[in-house]
Amino acid sequence: MSDWNQIILQEQEKEYYKDGLRGFLMEEYTNNTCYPAKENIFAAFRNTPLDKVKVVILGQDPYHEPGQAMGLSFSVPATEKLPPSLKNIYKELENEFGKCPANGDLTFWAKQGVLLLNTILSVRKGEAKSHHGHGWENFVENIIKRINEEDRPIVFLLWGKDAQSFKKYLTNPKHLVLTTSHPSPFSANRGFLGCNHFIEANSFLLNNGITTINWVENDVNYSAPVEVTEEYDDNSYFADTNMMTYAEEGGQYTFVESSIM
């Protein structure tokens, strides 16, 4: 059972969310094409319960072109071509391990305990950072602070200035914080390529008696995102606070939700 339920409910009752972010999202998703789909805005939490988090990777905002964003930072569906940043992530995996995943779906990372979180959780089609400054930064700040309180070793991979702006909230000496440039083609050569962050993360986990992450071999059981189990009216996401429950089936978590905004 994940503690994200309670944490997200608490955030949704705060003034910045209740009186700002919720209304903004309602208007944006009603009047514009936005990504990811409403049911996948909280996919990172759906796939990686708090008590299972081993590594946190902070991205920027979701991909803003059709068919790409799936609610997990840097990840795209298996049928999509690799975006430039993900191509460079895979180049780094090749450098470190001699191979990389077969496709761009990183759900198998999430299922192993890698929280793939963006600093902004939604975006308007074709307009990068269009949902900046409307409350997501407050939300993610509080999520990072909560993870920082965990009394166990966790690795934080902060790539680029947006992610590194959250470093000041990571004060727990039990954690490992690794920083470098963003994997974008504009900055990957300034530190990301050659950073060895994936090896360093696994070494830290191993030294602390924690199972390491398989970064390169997609497990068939993790090859697709968890599907929402109900049909929804478009506006149901905005009516009430979010309720998330997890039903354990065969060791996996099935996500059931009401409204998320």
C-alpha positions, -999 to +999 in steps of 0.1 A: +000+000+000+014+034-009+013+065+012+009+087-019-029+086-014-028+106+018+000+129+006-017+139-026-050+144-008-033+168+016-018+187-013-051+190-030-066+207+001-039+234+002-047+269-011-023+268-041-040+236-054-076+241-044-078+278-054-053+279-082-039+247-099-072+228-100-091+255-118-062+261-142-061+225-151-098+223-156-097+252-180-066+239-198-078+204-203-113+216-213-102+242-239-069+229-251-051+196-260-029+189-230-005+161-221-004+136-206-039+123-206-057+132-174-056+097-161-018+096-164-010+129-147-001+110-115+013+079-133+047+083-115+030+077-082+008+050-095+038+029-107+062+036-078+047+035-042+065+057-017+078+028+003+093+013-028+112+044-040+149+037-044+158+063-070+142+096-080+148+111-114+135+146-119+126+158-154+112+191-166+077+191-180+060+163-201+067+159-238+044+182-257+040+164-289+012+138-296+017+102-285+047+108-263+039+118-227+028+090-204+032+106-170+067+092-164+096+116-169+116+109-200+096+078-209+076+073-241+053+044-252+072+015-267+059+022-302+072+058-302+106+070-316+131+081-289+130+118-282+164+135-283+169+136-245+160+099-241+184+091-270+212+107-249+201+088-218+204+056-238+238+067-251+249+070-215+235+036-207+255+022-236+286+039-222+281+024-188+267-010-195+274-017-232+237-019-240+204+000-236+167-008-234+149-021-265+124+008-266+116+041-248+091+028-223+107+032-188+078+016-169+102-012-160+124+013-142+093+027-123+083-008-112+117-014-098+115+017-076+126+046-098+103+075-093+102+092-127+089+126-117+087+158-137+089+192-120+057+202-139+032+174-144+012+187-174+017+208-206-003+222-235+003+206-269+032+221-287+041+246-259+069+236-237+066+248-201+032+263-208+020+250-174+049+266-155+040+289-126+005+276-119+012+254-089+029+223-100+062+236-086+047+238-052+033+203-055+066+188-065+085+208-039+063+192-012+067+157-027+105+161-027+105+173+009+084+143+019+107+118+002+136+136+018+121+126+052+123+089+044+146+073+070+165+051+044+190+056+016+175+070-016+193+082-048+183+115-064+194+121-100+191+159-108+198+166-144+198+202-154+190+235-137+152+229-132+158+197-114+188+211-094+166+239-081+151+212-058+185+202-044+181+226-014+153+205-001+175+173+000+190+176+035+189+141+047+225+127+050+213+092+043+205+101+007+228+104-024+223+134-046+240+133-081+239+163-104+249+170-139+237+187-171+204+179-187+205+151-214+191+175-240+213+177-271+219+214-261+236+204-229+244+166-228+280+172-237+284+195-207+285+167-182+256+143-187+274+120-212+301+103-192+285+110-158+282+073-148+252+081-127+235+048-133+265+029-121+270+052-092+233+048-082+236+011-082+269+011-063+252+032-036+222+009-034+244-022-032+266-007-005+234-001+015+221-036+011+194-025-014+186-044-046+201-026-076+182-013-106+182-032-139+186-002-161+189-019-195+168-050-199+130-044-203+111-071-184+080-081-205+059-077-173+068-040-171+065-031-208+033-012-206+018+014-182-009+003-157-043+010-172-071+028-154-099+004-148-129+026-153-144+050-179-147+086-169-167+117-178-143+144-190-151+168-161-151+141-134-113+147-129-119+182-117-149+178-094-135+164-062-102+156-045-083+125-057-086+091-041-061+065-050-062+029-040-040-001-048-052-036-052-023-061-051-026-087-078+002-112-084+027-088-068+017-059-091-004-028-082-036-020-100-045+017-099-081+027-092-090+064-090-118+088-089-111+124-098-075+137-099-081+175-100 
